[in-house]
Amino acid sequence: MKTAIFGFAGSGKTDLFLALAGAKNINVNRAMVKVPEPRLDPLAKLFNPKKITYTEIEYLDIPGGGGKGQGLGARILNEIRPYDCLLAVLDGFSGLNDPKSQWEAIETDLLITDLAVVEKKLEKMAVDKKKAKHLVDPKEEQLLEKVKTVLEEEQPLRGFSELVTAPELRGYCFLSAKPILYAWNVAEDEIGSMQVPESADKQVHIVVSAKLEKEMSELTDPEEVAMFMEDLGIKESALNRVIKSTYNLLNLITFLTAGEKEVRAWPLKKGSTAPEAAGVIHSDLQKGFIRAEVLSWSDFEKYGDFKQAKEKGALRLEGKDYIVQDGDIITFRFNV
C-alpha cells in the first residue's frame, strides 16, 4: 500500500504531501496516513475498546521534477517504479503552466519509459536467440511484442491488466500499468470551476487546493476545522478524497474486526476469500482457518448489535470459498 507523490517542479506536490502527513511531520518525506473509516465509530461505541486502529497508506514525496518543456527526468521515473500507486500533482494555480499539458507530458513519459524497457529487452532476446533458442522464453517474447504494440499506439498499459499481469511479465513493473491519481492543484477560488478529464480505467482525476489543504491540516481543533470548512462551503476535505481515491485505485476494500480489546479496519484486495482475509491479520489464522463468522455492514446498521443480528439469522458462518465484501465484520474461527 505504497503511493509515490510526484510532479513537475512548482506543482505544489510537497504542499499536498505535508497536508497528508500532518503538521507534526514537516521534516519527513515519507508518511503513514490513516484512511478515513466512519464505520469504526459505531463499533467503538458498542464495544468501548481499548484501541481503535485504522488502515494506513504510505505516501512518499519524490523531490524535484523537470522544468518547463522538459520531461520528469530518469531519476524520478526510477524512484516511482517500486510503488503500487502513483499520485501526480499538476500545477493549475500559478498561471505559469498548463495543467493539461503537464498531464499529457507525464502520460507520455510513462509510455516512452516503458517502451524503452521493452525494446531493450527484445533486442537482447534477438541476440540471445542467435546463440541458442533455449535462452529465450517464447511466451515472454510474444507478450513483450504485444506490449510494444500497445505502447506504440500510445495506450497506457493500465488498461491491459491481463497482459501485464501474465506470470512472464510480472517482474517488469511497467510505469504506465500502475494506477494513477491526478490531483489538479488549483487556487482556492477555482476549486469549483476547474474542468478535469473524466476518470478512466485505473486513472482518476480530482481537483484540490494543496495550499488550502495544508492550512487545514495545521489546525488542531476539530471544531475550528469544521468552521473553516463551513465558511468555505466545503462538505468534504479534498484530502479525504485523495486518500479514498488512492485506496480505491489500489483495488482495496475494508473488512472490520471488533471486540473489547480493539476495533480495527483491515485492508484487503477486492475479490479475496475469507482465509485470505484471515491471513492479513496473521498467517497462522489462514493456515488454521475453519470458518468465518460474518455480519455485513448493512445488517449491523439494521439491527444495531450482534445479539439481535444473531437472533434474526443475519450473523452467519462462511467457509473457505466466501468472498469478503466491503464492510464485513468478521470473527475468524481457526485451529493451529
Disulfide bonds with the S-S distance in Angstrom:
none
